[in-house]
Amino acid sequence: MHHEADPAKADANLAKHGVAFDEAATCLLDPMALVMEDEAPDEVRCVLVGTSERGAC
């Protein structure tokens, strides 16, 4: 799987959430992940809850 991330945003997300973007992206491969539509008013967004390769959720 290939993904790209803005380095500054990736650093900010790591500091805020404690999970690196590279690890979080592995949740996309979780066959048991739950995907829900977000209720964002201005754009179509989805929320995925899954387990990463390291077992974080």
Backbone bond lengths (Angstrom), bond angles and torsions (degrees), N, CA, C in turn:
res aa  C-N    CA-C-N  psi(-1)  N-CA   C-N-CA  omega(-1)  CA-C   N-CA-C  phi
1 M - - - 1.449 - - 1.526 107.87 -
2 H 1.323 116.62 135.82 1.459 122.04 179.00 1.529 109.26 -111.33
3 H 1.321 116.04 135.76 1.458 120.46 174.69 1.516 108.66 -144.03
4 E 1.304 115.95 157.31 1.456 121.91 177.24 1.513 108.78 -127.79
5 A 1.318 116.14 144.54 1.458 120.29 178.75 1.523 109.39 -141.45
6 D 1.305 115.96 144.56 1.457 121.98 173.68 1.528 107.17 -67.84
7 P 1.338 118.65 123.59 1.470 120.58 -176.52 1.532 113.83 -56.94
8 A 1.321 117.77 -40.20 1.471 120.11 -179.66 1.526 110.76 -66.46
9 K 1.336 116.86 -41.59 1.459 120.38 179.21 1.529 110.33 -68.59
10 A 1.325 117.03 -38.35 1.464 120.83 177.93 1.530 110.46 -61.34
11 D 1.323 116.88 -42.62 1.468 120.54 177.78 1.529 111.52 -64.08
12 A 1.331 116.45 -42.11 1.463 120.69 179.75 1.527 110.64 -64.53
13 N 1.336 117.26 -42.01 1.464 120.31 178.83 1.520 111.83 -65.81
14 L 1.336 117.25 -38.11 1.467 120.41 176.87 1.524 110.40 -62.15
15 A 1.320 116.99 -44.31 1.471 120.37 179.47 1.529 111.00 -65.63
16 K 1.318 117.63 -38.84 1.463 121.37 -176.37 1.525 112.86 -76.68
17 H 1.350 116.56 -42.66 1.468 120.47 -171.98 1.525 114.11 -107.22
18 G 1.329 117.82 -15.55 1.461 120.86 179.21 1.522 114.35 76.68
19 V 1.328 117.15 15.11 1.462 121.40 178.79 1.529 107.83 -132.92
20 A 1.317 116.42 128.51 1.455 120.69 179.28 1.526 110.26 -70.41
21 F 1.323 116.16 148.87 1.463 120.71 -179.60 1.523 110.81 -59.25
22 D 1.333 117.61 -40.31 1.466 120.57 -179.74 1.529 111.08 -58.43
23 E 1.330 116.73 -41.37 1.463 119.61 177.78 1.524 111.03 -70.32
24 A 1.324 117.67 -44.47 1.470 121.07 -179.29 1.526 111.17 -58.96
25 A 1.322 117.20 -36.20 1.468 120.89 -179.38 1.524 111.53 -62.76
26 T 1.334 118.26 -26.01 1.468 119.70 179.97 1.529 111.42 -69.91
27 C 1.318 118.57 -16.59 1.469 121.18 175.72 1.522 111.17 -63.99
28 L 1.331 116.85 -24.28 1.465 120.66 178.54 1.528 111.50 -64.08
29 L 1.318 117.21 -20.38 1.463 121.97 -178.95 1.523 112.82 -92.71
30 D 1.323 117.68 -3.40 1.464 121.72 -178.88 1.533 109.81 -71.18
31 P 1.342 117.95 115.17 1.465 119.42 -178.24 1.533 113.27 -67.99
32 M 1.323 117.46 -15.75 1.464 121.36 179.77 1.534 112.15 -100.60
33 A 1.331 117.18 6.37 1.466 121.08 -178.69 1.520 111.14 -61.05
34 L 1.314 114.89 147.86 1.455 122.14 178.06 1.528 108.04 -105.83
35 V 1.321 117.35 126.93 1.462 122.55 178.99 1.519 108.29 -115.19
36 M 1.334 114.86 128.50 1.463 120.67 179.88 1.524 108.88 -130.72
37 E 1.325 116.58 150.48 1.457 120.07 174.96 1.522 108.40 -76.73
38 D 1.320 115.86 132.50 1.456 121.74 177.62 1.525 108.58 -79.76
39 E 1.306 116.38 157.32 1.465 120.51 179.94 1.522 111.74 -97.79
40 A 1.330 116.83 34.96 1.460 120.97 178.21 1.526 109.01 -64.20
41 P 1.330 117.99 129.22 1.471 120.18 -174.62 1.527 114.57 -73.64
42 D 1.330 117.78 -26.11 1.467 119.83 -171.53 1.522 115.43 -106.93
43 E 1.325 118.37 -4.34 1.460 119.93 -177.62 1.525 110.13 -157.73
44 V 1.313 115.31 160.39 1.463 120.76 176.04 1.523 107.54 -84.14
45 R 1.328 116.54 121.95 1.460 121.85 -179.62 1.512 108.77 -138.22
46 C 1.322 115.31 152.67 1.458 121.16 175.52 1.521 108.84 -123.87
47 V 1.313 115.76 152.80 1.458 123.42 175.95 1.522 106.78 -114.58
48 L 1.326 116.83 130.29 1.455 121.62 177.51 1.517 108.41 -117.15
49 V 1.320 116.25 129.56 1.462 121.96 174.86 1.515 106.62 -117.16
50 G 1.330 116.26 116.98 1.450 120.52 -177.84 1.519 110.07 -152.97
51 T 1.304 115.96 -176.12 1.453 122.81 -179.07 1.522 109.04 -109.69
52 S 1.326 116.21 134.01 1.461 120.94 -179.68 1.534 109.91 -80.75
53 E 1.327 115.83 173.68 1.464 120.84 177.75 1.522 111.71 -59.14
54 R 1.334 117.71 -30.71 1.467 121.38 -179.80 1.517 112.28 -86.95
55 G 1.321 117.18 -4.84 1.449 120.26 177.77 1.519 114.49 96.61
56 A 1.335 117.24 2.21 1.464 119.82 177.11 1.519 109.44 -73.96
57 C 1.334 116.51 148.29 1.460 118.80 176.48 1.508 109.83 -139.35
